Amino acid sequence: MGERRSEKRVDRFWQLLAEHFKSESGNVFGFADLEEYAVLIPLVEHDGEPHLLFEVRAHTLRRQPGEVSFPGGKVDPADPSPAEAAVRETHEELGIPPQSIDLWSKLGLLVPPYQIAVHVYVGKIADLRPLRPNPAEVAEVFCVPLVWLLHHRPQVYDVAVGVHPGEDFPYERIPGGRGYPFRRRTVPELFYLYEGHVIWGMTARILQQFLRTVQKMDNLEGLTNDRRRV
């Protein structure tokens, strides 16, 4: 009797475990817990033409002061989804009411090499009249014509990325000890230069992916005839 009960218990465990994993969609993960962020690529109409809206981060911020970015920030536990976090951050930083933000779709998930995951969304701000940048977070905003971005490739510079173990790293536990061939690689760093503004880092990488997606459109004649790779 005891053996049969034990077999049933184990069989039930296998069933529950299989059902649990079949219901999982699979998450992006790294070597440490990833902090989740969400950003919006805001499209606007300016002078009758499609533009992208950028922020210059306040010079008083602790992280990346004075750098160019898209609106966005960390996903809070209270946010129903990363998409709603992107809308909330845009509202908090630019004063644009959520109902004026038409969120189109998710561009993708960017995972840079420093333990964060960035959910990237594309949308259109229908009305810029409520625009009131929060001076605690935003020094200024500026717009760049989409056609200009499609016609100008970024400058590209190589950056070496490698593993640098700490002083207390247990080399004696791995094959090769201090001579272990940790993987090193070179990654491209992009720079878009527009009227005195420097767009680089994650913002430039997100921008490049957005432009590549735009270039897949079948009909760009109304905007540009230039199909150069960006």
C-alpha positions in Angstrom: 0.0 0.0 0.0 2.7 2.4 1.0 4.6 1.9 -2.3 1.5 2.5 -4.4 0.8 5.7 -2.5 4.4 6.8 -3.0 4.2 6.0 -6.8 0.9 8.0 -7.1 2.4 10.9 -5.2 5.5 11.0 -7.5 3.4 10.6 -10.6 1.2 13.5 -9.5 4.3 15.6 -9.0 5.6 14.8 -12.5 2.2 15.8 -13.9 2.1 19.1 -12.0 5.7 19.9 -12.8 5.0 19.3 -16.5 1.9 21.4 -16.5 3.7 24.2 -14.7 6.5 24.4 -17.3 4.2 24.1 -20.3 2.3 27.2 -19.0 5.5 29.2 -18.8 6.4 31.4 -21.8 10.1 31.7 -21.0 11.7 34.7 -19.5 14.9 36.6 -20.4 17.5 36.2 -17.7 21.1 36.9 -17.0 23.9 36.0 -14.6 22.2 38.2 -12.0 18.6 39.3 -11.6 17.7 41.7 -14.4 16.2 45.0 -13.5 13.3 45.8 -15.9 13.0 49.1 -17.6 10.6 50.4 -20.2 11.0 53.2 -22.8 8.9 54.8 -25.4 10.0 56.0 -28.9 7.7 58.9 -29.3 6.8 59.9 -32.8 5.3 63.4 -33.3 4.2 65.5 -36.2 6.2 68.7 -36.4 6.0 71.2 -39.3 3.9 68.7 -41.2 6.5 66.0 -41.1 7.2 62.9 -38.9 9.7 63.5 -36.1 11.2 61.6 -33.2 11.1 63.4 -29.8 14.2 63.1 -27.6 14.9 64.3 -24.1 18.1 65.7 -22.6 18.3 64.4 -19.1 18.5 66.9 -16.2 22.1 67.8 -15.2 21.2 67.2 -11.6 20.4 63.5 -12.1 22.7 60.9 -10.5 22.8 58.7 -13.6 23.7 59.9 -17.1 23.1 63.6 -16.4 22.9 65.7 -19.6 22.7 62.7 -21.9 20.1 62.3 -24.7 17.4 59.6 -24.1 13.9 58.5 -24.9 11.3 58.9 -22.1 11.2 55.9 -19.8 12.5 54.4 -16.6 12.3 51.4 -14.2 9.2 49.2 -14.2 7.6 49.5 -10.8 5.9 46.6 -9.0 2.6 48.7 -9.2 2.8 48.9 -13.0 0.3 46.5 -14.6 2.8 45.9 -17.5 6.0 47.3 -19.0 3.9 49.0 -21.7 2.0 50.9 -19.0 5.3 51.7 -17.3 6.5 53.3 -20.5 3.3 55.4 -20.7 3.5 56.4 -17.0 7.2 57.5 -17.3 6.4 59.5 -20.4 3.6 61.3 -18.6 5.8 61.9 -15.5 8.8 63.2 -17.5 7.0 65.2 -20.2 3.6 66.0 -18.7 1.8 64.3 -21.7 -1.5 62.8 -20.5 -1.7 59.0 -21.1 -4.8 59.5 -23.3 -2.6 61.6 -25.7 -0.2 58.7 -26.2 -1.1 56.2 -28.9 1.0 53.1 -28.1 1.4 51.2 -31.3 3.5 48.1 -30.5 6.6 46.7 -28.8 9.8 47.1 -30.8 11.6 44.5 -28.8 13.6 43.7 -25.6 17.1 45.2 -25.3 19.4 43.4 -23.0 22.7 45.3 -22.6 25.7 43.8 -20.8 24.9 45.3 -17.4 22.1 43.3 -16.0 19.0 45.2 -17.1 16.3 44.4 -19.6 14.7 47.3 -21.5 11.2 46.9 -23.0 11.0 49.2 -26.0 7.7 50.5 -27.3 6.8 52.7 -30.3 3.9 55.2 -30.2 2.7 58.5 -31.4 2.0 61.6 -29.3 -1.1 63.2 -31.0 -1.0 66.5 -29.2 2.2 68.3 -28.0 0.3 71.3 -26.5 0.3 69.7 -23.0 4.1 69.2 -23.2 5.5 70.3 -19.8 8.9 68.7 -19.2 9.6 67.9 -15.5 12.7 70.0 -14.7 13.8 67.5 -12.1 14.2 64.9 -14.8 14.4 66.7 -18.2 16.6 69.7 -19.1 15.1 70.1 -22.6 13.4 68.3 -25.4 14.1 68.4 -29.1 12.8 66.8 -32.3 14.7 65.1 -35.1 13.0 64.6 -38.5 12.6 60.9 -39.4 13.7 61.6 -42.9 17.0 63.1 -41.6 17.6 60.0 -39.5 17.0 57.7 -42.4 19.5 59.6 -44.5 22.3 59.8 -41.9 24.2 56.8 -40.7 25.7 56.8 -37.2 29.4 57.0 -36.5 30.6 53.7 -35.2 33.4 53.0 -32.7 34.5 49.7 -31.2 34.4 49.2 -27.5 36.1 46.2 -25.9 34.0 44.3 -23.3 35.5 41.6 -21.1 35.3 39.7 -17.8 37.4 41.1 -14.9 37.1 38.9 -11.8 37.5 40.4 -8.4 40.5 39.9 -6.1 38.8 37.1 -4.2 37.8 35.2 -7.3 38.4 31.4 -6.7 40.7 30.7 -9.7 41.7 27.4 -8.1 38.3 26.0 -8.7 38.2 26.5 -12.5 40.3 24.8 -15.2 43.3 26.8 -16.2 43.3 29.0 -13.0 44.3 32.6 -13.6 45.0 31.6 -17.2 41.3 30.8 -17.9 40.4 32.2 -21.3 37.4 34.4 -20.3 35.4 35.5 -23.3 36.1 38.9 -24.6 34.4 40.7 -27.4 34.2 44.0 -29.2 30.8 45.8 -29.5 30.0 48.7 -31.7 29.1 52.1 -30.0 26.9 54.3 -32.2 26.8 58.1 -32.4 24.2 60.1 -34.1 25.1 63.8 -34.2 22.2 66.3 -34.8 22.5 70.1 -34.4 24.8 69.9 -31.4 23.1 66.9 -29.8 24.9 63.6 -29.3 22.7 60.5 -29.4 24.7 57.5 -28.3 24.6 54.4 -25.9 21.4 52.5 -25.5 19.4 55.3 -27.0 21.4 55.1 -30.2 21.1 51.3 -30.3 17.3 51.6 -29.8 17.1 54.2 -32.5 19.1 52.1 -35.0 16.7 49.2 -34.4 13.7 51.4 -34.9 15.1 52.8 -38.2 15.9 49.3 -39.5 12.3 48.4 -38.8 11.1 51.5 -40.7 13.3 50.7 -43.7 11.4 47.3 -44.0 8.3 49.2 -45.0 7.1 48.6 -48.6 6.2 52.2 -49.3 8.5 54.9 -48.1 8.1 57.1 -51.2 6.1 59.7 -49.3 9.0 60.2 -46.9 12.3 59.3 -48.6 13.7 57.4 -51.6 16.9 56.6 -49.7 17.1 52.9 -48.8 20.6 52.9 -47.3 21.2 50.6 -44.4 21.3 52.4 -41.1 
